[in-house]
């Protein structure tokens, strides 16, 4: 998720710079507030989206806390439903997977 935050922040800065280009052409003196406010709006909307819709803990973290049912639900959300048992076996006993 850190990558998504970085990418969206960079995109927000690029858009703000693009909006800031007209400043040199006599646009309203209050236009700079829009230029600085746009990345803030993008970041706040992304933070709200992650806090409300993407609240899934990592399956590895859930397995280490012995919350196997929650880990299975998390894996089913990410992968196909039939894969959760195989992935859980690899998470619970990683040494058995080595040749």
Biopython code that builds the backbone (N, CA, C, O; Angstrom):
import numpy as np
from Bio.PDB.StructureBuilder import StructureBuilder

atoms = [
    (1, "UNK", "N", (0.800, -1.183, 0.000)),
    (1, "UNK", "CA", (0.000, 0.000, 0.000)),
    (1, "UNK", "C", (0.852, 1.262, 0.000)),
    (1, "UNK", "O", (0.407, 2.321, -0.440)),
    (2, "UNK", "N", (2.059, 1.144, 0.488)),
    (2, "UNK", "CA", (2.937, 2.299, 0.496)),
    (2, "UNK", "C", (3.192, 2.769, -0.924)),
    (2, "UNK", "O", (3.286, 3.969, -1.180)),
    (3, "UNK", "N", (3.305, 1.827, -1.843)),
    (3, "UNK", "CA", (3.541, 2.187, -3.241)),
    (3, "UNK", "C", (2.351, 2.970, -3.784)),
    (3, "UNK", "O", (2.531, 3.948, -4.510)),
    (4, "UNK", "N", (1.131, 2.544, -3.437)),
    (4, "UNK", "CA", (-0.054, 3.255, -3.916)),
    (4, "UNK", "C", (-0.108, 4.676, -3.391)),
    (4, "UNK", "O", (-0.476, 5.597, -4.120)),
    (5, "UNK", "N", (0.264, 4.862, -2.109)),
    (5, "UNK", "CA", (0.294, 6.211, -1.559)),
    (5, "UNK", "C", (1.321, 7.061, -2.298)),
    (5, "UNK", "O", (1.049, 8.216, -2.626)),
    (6, "UNK", "N", (2.490, 6.504, -2.561)),
    (6, "UNK", "CA", (3.535, 7.247, -3.265)),
    (6, "UNK", "C", (3.128, 7.619, -4.677)),
    (6, "UNK", "O", (3.362, 8.738, -5.131)),
    (7, "UNK", "N", (2.513, 6.660, -5.370)),
    (7, "UNK", "CA", (2.089, 6.919, -6.745)),
    (7, "UNK", "C", (1.007, 7.985, -6.779)),
    (7, "UNK", "O", (1.055, 8.900, -7.601)),
    (8, "UNK", "N", (0.027, 7.864, -5.882)),
    (8, "UNK", "CA", (-1.053, 8.853, -5.913)),
    (8, "UNK", "C", (-0.549, 10.234, -5.512)),
    (8, "UNK", "O", (-1.031, 11.242, -6.028)),
    (9, "UNK", "N", (0.410, 10.290, -4.601)),
    (9, "UNK", "CA", (0.965, 11.592, -4.224)),
    (9, "UNK", "C", (1.701, 12.210, -5.403)),
    (9, "UNK", "O", (1.584, 13.411, -5.646)),
    (10, "UNK", "N", (2.460, 11.401, -6.137)),
    (10, "UNK", "CA", (3.183, 11.895, -7.307)),
    (10, "UNK", "C", (2.220, 12.372, -8.382)),
    (10, "UNK", "O", (2.434, 13.415, -9.000)),
    (11, "UNK", "N", (1.166, 11.610, -8.600)),
    (11, "UNK", "CA", (0.166, 12.019, -9.597)),
    (11, "UNK", "C", (-0.486, 13.326, -9.159)),
    (11, "UNK", "O", (-0.712, 14.216, -9.978)),
    (12, "UNK", "N", (-0.787, 13.439, -7.870)),
    (12, "UNK", "CA", (-1.379, 14.675, -7.367)),
    (12, "UNK", "C", (-0.472, 15.869, -7.563)),
    (12, "UNK", "O", (-0.933, 16.956, -7.913)),
    (13, "UNK", "N", (0.817, 15.673, -7.340)),
    (13, "UNK", "CA", (1.759, 16.774, -7.552)),
    (13, "UNK", "C", (1.847, 17.154, -9.020)),
    (13, "UNK", "O", (1.912, 18.338, -9.350)),
    (14, "UNK", "N", (1.851, 16.158, -9.909)),
    (14, "UNK", "CA", (1.925, 16.456, -11.344)),
    (14, "UNK", "C", (0.689, 17.219, -11.813)),
    (14, "UNK", "O", (0.794, 18.167, -12.591)),
    (15, "UNK", "N", (-0.482, 16.799, -11.333)),
    (15, "UNK", "CA", (-1.707, 17.505, -11.710)),
    (15, "UNK", "C", (-1.691, 18.922, -11.151)),
    (15, "UNK", "O", (-2.089, 19.869, -11.829)),
    (16, "UNK", "N", (-1.228, 19.061, -9.907)),
    (16, "UNK", "CA", (-1.160, 20.394, -9.313)),
    (16, "UNK", "C", (-0.189, 21.289, -10.076)),
    (16, "UNK", "O", (-0.451, 22.476, -10.270)),
    (17, "UNK", "N", (0.931, 20.716, -10.505)),
    (17, "UNK", "CA", (1.863, 21.502, -11.321)),
    (17, "UNK", "C", (1.226, 21.899, -12.638)),
    (17, "UNK", "O", (1.386, 23.028, -13.104)),
    (18, "UNK", "N", (0.498, 20.954, -13.240)),
    (18, "UNK", "CA", (-0.204, 21.262, -14.487)),
    (18, "UNK", "C", (-1.234, 22.352, -14.301)),
    (18, "UNK", "O", (-1.414, 23.203, -15.172)),
    (19, "UNK", "N", (-1.915, 22.328, -13.159)),
    (19, "UNK", "CA", (-2.873, 23.392, -12.871)),
    (19, "UNK", "C", (-2.168, 24.706, -12.566)),
    (19, "UNK", "O", (-2.733, 25.778, -12.780)),
    (20, "UNK", "N", (-0.944, 24.630, -12.068)),
    (20, "UNK", "CA", (-0.214, 25.827, -11.691)),
    (20, "UNK", "C", (0.400, 26.569, -12.861)),
    (20, "UNK", "O", (0.793, 27.727, -12.716)),
    (21, "UNK", "N", (0.489, 25.936, -14.006)),
    (21, "UNK", "CA", (1.077, 26.589, -15.180)),
    (21, "UNK", "C", (0.354, 27.889, -15.534)),
    (21, "UNK", "O", (1.011, 28.866, -15.893)),
    (22, "UNK", "N", (-0.991, 27.930, -15.444)),
    (22, "UNK", "CA", (-1.664, 29.193, -15.784)),
    (22, "UNK", "C", (-1.351, 30.347, -14.834)),
    (22, "UNK", "O", (-1.688, 31.491, -15.139)),
    (23, "UNK", "N", (-0.717, 30.080, -13.695)),
    (23, "UNK", "CA", (-0.389, 31.170, -12.777)),
    (23, "UNK", "C", (0.467, 32.238, -13.447)),
    (23, "UNK", "O", (0.370, 33.418, -13.113)),
    (24, "UNK", "N", (1.290, 31.828, -14.376)),
    (24, "UNK", "CA", (2.135, 32.787, -15.074)),
    (24, "UNK", "C", (1.387, 33.608, -16.102)),
    (24, "UNK", "O", (1.942, 34.544, -16.677)),
    (25, "UNK", "N", (0.118, 33.262, -16.341)),
    (25, "UNK", "CA", (-0.653, 33.949, -17.380)),
    (25, "UNK", "C", (-1.746, 34.848, -16.819)),
    (25, "UNK", "O", (-2.721, 35.147, -17.509)),
    (26, "UNK", "N", (-1.591, 35.281, -15.573)),
    (26, "UNK", "CA", (-2.517, 36.252, -15.008)),
    (26, "UNK", "C", (-3.822, 35.682, -14.488)),
    (26, "UNK", "O", (-4.852, 36.354, -14.545)),
    (27, "UNK", "N", (-3.801, 34.483, -13.992)),
    (27, "UNK", "CA", (-5.003, 33.911, -13.385)),
    (27, "UNK", "C", (-5.161, 34.524, -11.997)),
    (27, "UNK", "O", (-4.248, 35.179, -11.495)),
    (28, "UNK", "N", (-6.303, 34.313, -11.389)),
    (28, "UNK", "CA", (-6.609, 34.876, -10.074)),
    (28, "UNK", "C", (-5.501, 34.586, -9.068)),
    (28, "UNK", "O", (-4.920, 33.501, -9.098)),
    (29, "UNK", "N", (-5.196, 35.517, -8.188)),
    (29, "UNK", "CA", (-4.143, 35.287, -7.186)),
    (29, "UNK", "C", (-4.498, 34.199, -6.173)),
    (29, "UNK", "O", (-3.620, 33.721, -5.453)),
    (30, "UNK", "N", (-5.754, 33.807, -6.107)),
    (30, "UNK", "CA", (-6.163, 32.735, -5.195)),
    (30, "UNK", "C", (-5.989, 31.353, -5.814)),
    (30, "UNK", "O", (-6.245, 30.341, -5.162)),
    (31, "UNK", "N", (-5.563, 31.311, -7.045)),
    (31, "UNK", "CA", (-5.427, 30.037, -7.757)),
    (31, "UNK", "C", (-4.383, 29.132, -7.113)),
    (31, "UNK", "O", (-4.480, 27.911, -7.242)),
    (32, "UNK", "N", (-3.388, 29.688, -6.425)),
    (32, "UNK", "CA", (-2.353, 28.886, -5.795)),
    (32, "UNK", "C", (-2.935, 27.980, -4.722)),
    (32, "UNK", "O", (-2.379, 26.918, -4.443)),
    (33, "UNK", "N", (-4.059, 28.387, -4.108)),
    (33, "UNK", "CA", (-4.692, 27.542, -3.100)),
    (33, "UNK", "C", (-5.231, 26.260, -3.727)),
    (33, "UNK", "O", (-5.155, 25.186, -3.130)),
    (34, "UNK", "N", (-5.771, 26.383, -4.927)),
    (34, "UNK", "CA", (-6.234, 25.195, -5.640)),
    (34, "UNK", "C", (-5.065, 24.289, -5.989)),
    (34, "UNK", "O", (-5.173, 23.066, -5.902)),
    (35, "UNK", "N", (-3.950, 24.886, -6.382)),
    (35, "UNK", "CA", (-2.771, 24.116, -6.761)),
    (35, "UNK", "C", (-2.249, 23.310, -5.569)),
    (35, "UNK", "O", (-1.884, 22.144, -5.723)),
    (36, "UNK", "N", (-2.210, 23.916, -4.394)),
    (36, "UNK", "CA", (-1.727, 23.191, -3.221)),
    (36, "UNK", "C", (-2.809, 22.311, -2.603)),
    (36, "UNK", "O", (-2.497, 21.322, -1.940)),
    (37, "UNK", "N", (-4.061, 22.657, -2.810)),
    (37, "UNK", "CA", (-5.143, 21.888, -2.208)),
    (37, "UNK", "C", (-5.472, 20.613, -2.947)),
    (37, "UNK", "O", (-5.986, 19.675, -2.338)),
    (38, "UNK", "N", (-5.196, 20.542, -4.238)),
    (38, "UNK", "CA", (-5.554, 19.358, -5.014)),
    (38, "UNK", "C", (-4.867, 18.087, -4.513)),
    (38, "UNK", "O", (-5.551, 17.078, -4.340)),
    (39, "UNK", "N", (-3.545, 18.079, -4.269)),
    (39, "UNK", "CA", (-2.932, 16.853, -3.735)),
    (39, "UNK", "C", (-3.479, 16.474, -2.357)),
    (39, "UNK", "O", (-3.555, 15.292, -2.021)),
    (40, "UNK", "N", (-3.852, 17.458, -1.577)),
    (40, "UNK", "CA", (-4.420, 17.167, -0.258)),
    (40, "UNK", "C", (-5.749, 16.443, -0.411)),
    (40, "UNK", "O", (-6.023, 15.488, 0.316)),
    (41, "UNK", "N", (-6.576, 16.887, -1.349)),
    (41, "UNK", "CA", (-7.865, 16.237, -1.583)),
    (41, "UNK", "C", (-7.658, 14.806, -2.071)),
    (41, "UNK", "O", (-8.360, 13.894, -1.636)),
    (42, "UNK", "N", (-6.707, 14.608, -2.964)),
    (42, "UNK", "CA", (-6.419, 13.253, -3.468)),
    (42, "UNK", "C", (-5.970, 12.354, -2.329)),
    (42, "UNK", "O", (-6.451, 11.226, -2.221)),
    (43, "UNK", "N", (-5.068, 12.814, -1.482)),
    (43, "UNK", "CA", (-4.562, 11.991, -0.377)),
    (43, "UNK", "C", (-5.648, 11.705, 0.655)),
    (43, "UNK", "O", (-5.743, 10.581, 1.146)),
    (44, "UNK", "N", (-6.455, 12.682, 0.987)),
    (44, "UNK", "CA", (-7.531, 12.449, 1.951)),
    (44, "UNK", "C", (-8.551, 11.449, 1.428)),
    (44, "UNK", "O", (-9.008, 10.580, 2.171)),
    (45, "UNK", "N", (-8.910, 11.567, 0.159)),
    (45, "UNK", "CA", (-9.873, 10.614, -0.403)),
    (45, "UNK", "C", (-9.288, 9.209, -0.431)),
    (45, "UNK", "O", (-10.006, 8.241, -0.182)),
    (46, "UNK", "N", (-8.007, 9.080, -0.727)),
    (46, "UNK", "CA", (-7.379, 7.763, -0.727)),
    (46, "UNK", "C", (-7.290, 7.200, 0.690)),
    (46, "UNK", "O", (-7.523, 6.009, 0.895)),
    (47, "UNK", "N", (-6.960, 8.029, 1.654)),
    (47, "UNK", "CA", (-6.883, 7.557, 3.040)),
    (47, "UNK", "C", (-8.246, 7.092, 3.527)),
    (47, "UNK", "O", (-8.343, 6.073, 4.211)),
    (48, "UNK", "N", (-9.298, 7.822, 3.185)),
    (48, "UNK", "CA", (-10.647, 7.408, 3.576)),
    (48, "UNK", "C", (-11.031, 6.111, 2.886)),
    (48, "UNK", "O", (-11.640, 5.234, 3.498)),
    (49, "UNK", "N", (-10.675, 5.986, 1.608)),
    (49, "UNK", "CA", (-10.974, 4.753, 0.877)),
    (49, "UNK", "C", (-10.274, 3.558, 1.505)),
    (49, "UNK", "O", (-10.893, 2.510, 1.686)),
    (50, "UNK", "N", (-8.999, 3.694, 1.839)),
    (50, "UNK", "CA", (-8.262, 2.586, 2.459)),
    (50, "UNK", "C", (-8.782, 2.281, 3.860)),
    (50, "UNK", "O", (-8.797, 1.122, 4.274)),
    (51, "UNK", "N", (-9.204, 3.297, 4.585)),
    (51, "UNK", "CA", (-9.677, 3.072, 5.949)),
    (51, "UNK", "C", (-11.062, 2.438, 5.983)),
    (51, "UNK", "O", (-11.410, 1.770, 6.956)),
    (52, "UNK", "N", (-11.856, 2.639, 4.936)),
    (52, "UNK", "CA", (-13.216, 2.115, 4.964)),
    (52, "UNK", "C", (-13.410, 0.856, 4.136)),
    (52, "UNK", "O", (-14.193, -0.010, 4.527)),
    (53, "UNK", "N", (-12.727, 0.726, 3.008)),
    (53, "UNK", "CA", (-12.984, -0.413, 2.120)),
    (53, "UNK", "C", (-11.885, -1.462, 2.107)),
    (53, "UNK", "O", (-12.180, -2.639, 1.898)),
    (54, "UNK", "N", (-10.663, -1.095, 2.317)),
    (54, "UNK", "CA", (-9.544, -2.031, 2.213)),
    (54, "UNK", "C", (-8.937, -2.269, 3.593)),
    (54, "UNK", "O", (-7.774, -1.944, 3.830)),
    (55, "UNK", "N", (-9.729, -2.839, 4.501)),
    (55, "UNK", "CA", (-9.292, -3.032, 5.875)),
    (55, "UNK", "C", (-8.834, -4.468, 6.135)),
    (55, "UNK", "O", (-8.987, -4.950, 7.257)),
    (56, "UNK", "N", (-8.298, -5.144, 5.176)),
    (56, "UNK", "CA", (-7.927, -6.544, 5.349)),
    (56, "UNK", "C", (-6.521, -6.677, 5.907)),
    (56, "UNK", "O", (-5.572, -6.078, 5.400)),
    (57, "UNK", "N", (-6.408, -7.476, 6.961)),
    (57, "UNK", "CA", (-5.095, -7.765, 7.521)),
    (57, "UNK", "C", (-4.414, -8.809, 6.647)),
    (57, "UNK", "O", (-5.072, -9.550, 5.917)),
    (58, "UNK", "N", (-3.101, -8.858, 6.730)),
    (58, "UNK", "CA", (-2.362, -9.832, 5.954)),
    (58, "UNK", "C", (-2.624, -11.234, 6.508)),
    (58, "UNK", "O", (-2.768, -11.426, 7.715)),
    (59, "UNK", "N", (-2.681, -12.196, 5.607)),
    (59, "UNK", "CA", (-2.948, -13.576, 6.018)),
    (59, "UNK", "C", (-1.824, -14.101, 6.903)),
    (59, "UNK", "O", (-2.079, -14.859, 7.839)),
    (60, "UNK", "N", (-0.604, -13.716, 6.624)),
    (60, "UNK", "CA", (0.521, -14.164, 7.444)),
    (60, "UNK", "C", (0.398, -13.640, 8.872)),
    (60, "UNK", "O", (0.642, -14.376, 9.827)),
    (61, "UNK", "N", (0.024, -12.385, 9.019)),
    (61, "UNK", "CA", (-0.164, -11.811, 10.351)),
    (61, "UNK", "C", (-1.279, -12.533, 11.097)),
    (61, "UNK", "O", (-1.154, -12.812, 12.289)),
    (62, "UNK", "N", (-2.373, -12.836, 10.394)),
    (62, "UNK", "CA", (-3.488, -13.537, 11.024)),
    (62, "UNK", "C", (-3.099, -14.956, 11.440)),
    (62, "UNK", "O", (-3.518, -15.425, 12.498)),
    (63, "UNK", "N", (-2.305, -15.638, 10.622)),
    (63, "UNK", "CA", (-1.870, -16.994, 10.968)),
    (63, "UNK", "C", (-0.962, -16.962, 12.184)),
    (63, "UNK", "O", (-1.061, -17.830, 13.051)),
    (64, "UNK", "N", (-0.072, -15.966, 12.263)),
    (64, "UNK", "CA", (0.817, -15.903, 13.429)),
    (64, "UNK", "C", (0.044, -15.600, 14.704)),
    (64, "UNK", "O", (0.521, -15.904, 15.797)),
    (65, "UNK", "N", (-1.148, -15.003, 14.586)),
    (65, "UNK", "CA", (-2.001, -14.737, 15.750)),
    (65, "UNK", "C", (-3.021, -15.860, 15.966)),
    (65, "UNK", "O", (-3.915, -15.742, 16.805)),
    (66, "UNK", "N", (-2.880, -16.953, 15.201)),
    (66, "UNK", "CA", (-3.740, -18.145, 15.303)),
    (66, "UNK", "C", (-5.204, -17.817, 14.972)),
    (66, "UNK", "O", (-6.122, -18.371, 15.577)),
    (67, "UNK", "N", (-5.406, -16.930, 14.027)),
    (67, "UNK", "CA", (-6.745, -16.580, 13.551)),
    (67, "UNK", "C", (-6.911, -17.148, 12.141)),
    (67, "UNK", "O", (-6.968, -16.411, 11.157)),
    (68, "UNK", "N", (-6.986, -18.469, 12.071)),
    (68, "UNK", "CA", (-6.986, -19.186, 10.799)),
    (68, "UNK", "C", (-8.230, -18.859, 9.971)),
    (68, "UNK", "O", (-8.128, -18.681, 8.758)),
    (69, "UNK", "N", (-9.395, -18.777, 10.602)),
    (69, "UNK", "CA", (-10.621, -18.486, 9.849)),
    (69, "UNK", "C", (-10.565, -17.103, 9.197)),
    (69, "UNK", "O", (-10.981, -16.933, 8.051)),
    (70, "UNK", "N", (-10.056, -16.134, 9.926)),
    (70, "UNK", "CA", (-9.921, -14.787, 9.357)),
    (70, "UNK", "C", (-8.889, -14.778, 8.228)),
    (70, "UNK", "O", (-9.058, -14.077, 7.231)),
    (71, "UNK", "N", (-7.817, -15.564, 8.394)),
    (71, "UNK", "CA", (-6.800, -15.654, 7.339)),
    (71, "UNK", "C", (-7.396, -16.270, 6.081)),
    (71, "UNK", "O", (-7.094, -15.839, 4.968)),
    (72, "UNK", "N", (-8.243, -17.279, 6.261)),
    (72, "UNK", "CA", (-8.876, -17.915, 5.098)),
    (72, "UNK", "C", (-9.793, -16.921, 4.380)),
    (72, "UNK", "O", (-9.819, -16.890, 3.149)),
    (73, "UNK", "N", (-10.540, -16.113, 5.126)),
    (73, "UNK", "CA", (-11.405, -15.105, 4.506)),
    (73, "UNK", "C", (-10.577, -14.063, 3.759)),
    (73, "UNK", "O", (-10.959, -13.620, 2.676)),
    (74, "UNK", "N", (-9.444, -13.674, 4.340)),
    (74, "UNK", "CA", (-8.575, -12.701, 3.692)),
    (74, "UNK", "C", (-8.003, -13.249, 2.387)),
    (74, "UNK", "O", (-7.934, -12.538, 1.384)),
    (75, "UNK", "N", (-7.597, -14.509, 2.407)),
    (75, "UNK", "CA", (-7.060, -15.140, 1.194)),
    (75, "UNK", "C", (-8.153, -15.293, 0.150)),
    (75, "UNK", "O", (-7.912, -15.071, -1.037)),
    (76, "UNK", "N", (-9.365, -15.674, 0.582)),
    (76, "UNK", "CA", (-10.474, -15.804, -0.367)),
    (76, "UNK", "C", (-10.827, -14.469, -1.000)),
    (76, "UNK", "O", (-11.268, -14.427, -2.149)),
    (77, "UNK", "N", (-10.641, -13.376, -0.268)),
    (77, "UNK", "CA", (-10.917, -12.056, -0.828)),
    (77, "UNK", "C", (-9.919, -11.708, -1.930)),
    (77, "UNK", "O", (-10.283, -11.076, -2.921)),
    (78, "UNK", "N", (-8.669, -12.116, -1.761)),
    (78, "UNK", "CA", (-7.617, -11.759, -2.706)),
    (78, "UNK", "C", (-7.553, -12.737, -3.878)),
    (78, "UNK", "O", (-7.490, -12.326, -5.036)),
    (79, "UNK", "N", (-7.570, -14.035, -3.566)),
    (79, "UNK", "CA", (-7.411, -15.072, -4.586)),
    (79, "UNK", "C", (-8.744, -15.744, -4.861)),
    (79, "UNK", "O", (-9.775, -15.350, -4.314)),
    (80, "UNK", "N", (-8.715, -16.758, -5.709)),
    (80, "UNK", "CA", (-9.900, -17.573, -5.947)),
    (80, "UNK", "C", (-10.236, -18.344, -4.679)),
    (80, "UNK", "O", (-9.365, -18.587, -3.845)),
    (81, "UNK", "N", (-11.471, -18.718, -4.539)),
    (81, "UNK", "CA", (-11.919, -19.394, -3.322)),
    (81, "UNK", "C", (-11.222, -20.732, -3.100)),
    (81, "UNK", "O", (-10.993, -21.105, -1.949)),
    (82, "UNK", "N", (-10.884, -21.452, -4.132)),
    (82, "UNK", "CA", (-10.282, -22.764, -3.972)),
    (82, "UNK", "C", (-8.820, -22.744, -3.537)),
    (82, "UNK", "O", (-8.274, -23.785, -3.175)),
    (83, "UNK", "N", (-8.189, -21.594, -3.567)),
    (83, "UNK", "CA", (-6.761, -21.517, -3.266)),
    (83, "UNK", "C", (-6.462, -21.337, -1.787)),
    (83, "UNK", "O", (-5.318, -21.519, -1.371)),
    (84, "UNK", "N", (-7.440, -20.992, -0.995)),
    (84, "UNK", "CA", (-7.160, -20.616, 0.394)),
    (84, "UNK", "C", (-6.553, -21.767, 1.194)),
    (84, "UNK", "O", (-5.676, -21.536, 2.027)),
    (85, "UNK", "N", (-6.999, -22.996, 0.959)),
    (85, "UNK", "CA", (-6.437, -24.117, 1.717)),
    (85, "UNK", "C", (-4.963, -24.331, 1.387)),
    (85, "UNK", "O", (-4.152, -24.572, 2.281)),
    (86, "UNK", "N", (-4.617, -24.243, 0.101)),
    (86, "UNK", "CA", (-3.217, -24.424, -0.298)),
    (86, "UNK", "C", (-2.331, -23.314, 0.268)),
    (86, "UNK", "O", (-1.236, -23.577, 0.764)),
    (87, "UNK", "N", (-2.807, -22.090, 0.191)),
    (87, "UNK", "CA", (-2.023, -20.964, 0.690)),
    (87, "UNK", "C", (-1.868, -21.059, 2.203)),
    (87, "UNK", "O", (-0.789, -20.785, 2.729)),
    (88, "UNK", "N", (-2.920, -21.440, 2.906)),
    (88, "UNK", "CA", (-2.838, -21.582, 4.363)),
    (88, "UNK", "C", (-1.847, -22.670, 4.762)),
    (88, "UNK", "O", (-1.108, -22.508, 5.733)),
    (89, "UNK", "N", (-1.826, -23.767, 4.030)),
    (89, "UNK", "CA", (-0.858, -24.832, 4.330)),
    (89, "UNK", "C", (0.567, -24.304, 4.202)),
    (89, "UNK", "O", (1.430, -24.626, 5.019)),
    (90, "UNK", "N", (0.810, -23.491, 3.173)),
    (90, "UNK", "CA", (2.155, -22.930, 2.986)),
    (90, "UNK", "C", (2.493, -21.923, 4.074)),
    (90, "UNK", "O", (3.647, -21.820, 4.491)),
    (91, "UNK", "N", (1.489, -21.177, 4.537)),
    (91, "UNK", "CA", (1.742, -20.186, 5.586)),
    (91, "UNK", "C", (1.959, -20.844, 6.946)),
    (91, "UNK", "O", (2.791, -20.392, 7.732)),
    (92, "UNK", "N", (1.217, -21.898, 7.219)),
    (92, "UNK", "CA", (1.306, -22.544, 8.523)),
    (92, "UNK", "C", (2.582, -23.353, 8.661)),
    (92, "UNK", "O", (3.218, -23.338, 9.714)),
    (93, "UNK", "N", (2.962, -24.062, 7.599)),
    (93, "UNK", "CA", (4.153, -24.907, 7.657)),
    (93, "UNK", "C", (5.039, -24.634, 6.449)),
    (93, "UNK", "O", (5.022, -25.414, 5.497)),
    (94, "UNK", "N", (5.809, -23.554, 6.457)),
    (94, "UNK", "CA", (6.609, -23.203, 5.263)),
    (94, "UNK", "C", (7.750, -24.186, 5.000)),
    (94, "UNK", "O", (8.191, -24.309, 3.857)),
    (95, "UNK", "N", (8.235, -24.883, 6.014)),
    (95, "UNK", "CA", (9.354, -25.799, 5.787)),
    (95, "UNK", "C", (8.934, -27.049, 5.028)),
    (95, "UNK", "O", (9.778, -27.702, 4.415)),
    (96, "UNK", "N", (7.664, -27.395, 5.054)),
    (96, "UNK", "CA", (7.182, -28.574, 4.323)),
    (96, "UNK", "C", (7.108, -28.328, 2.817)),
    (96, "UNK", "O", (6.992, -29.279, 2.044)),
    (97, "UNK", "N", (7.173, -27.074, 2.392)),
    (97, "UNK", "CA", (7.058, -26.726, 0.993)),
    (97, "UNK", "C", (8.400, -26.780, 0.258)),
    (97, "UNK", "O", (8.436, -26.736, -0.972)),
    (98, "UNK", "N", (9.486, -26.873, 0.995)),
    (98, "UNK", "CA", (10.788, -26.879, 0.353)),
    (98, "UNK", "C", (11.106, -28.267, -0.191)),
    (98, "UNK", "O", (10.779, -29.264, 0.453)),
    (99, "UNK", "N", (11.734, -28.356, -1.361)),
    (99, "UNK", "CA", (12.052, -29.673, -1.946)),
    (99, "UNK", "C", (13.175, -30.384, -1.224)),
    (99, "UNK", "O", (13.547, -31.495, -1.603)),
]
sb = StructureBuilder()
sb.init_structure("model")
sb.init_model(0)
sb.init_chain("A")
sb.init_seg("    ")
for serial, (resi, resn, name, xyz) in enumerate(atoms, 1):
    if name == "N":
        sb.init_residue(resn, " ", resi, " ")
    sb.init_atom(name, np.array(xyz, "f"), 0.0, 1.0, " ", f" {name:<3s}", serial, name[0])
structure = sb.get_structure()
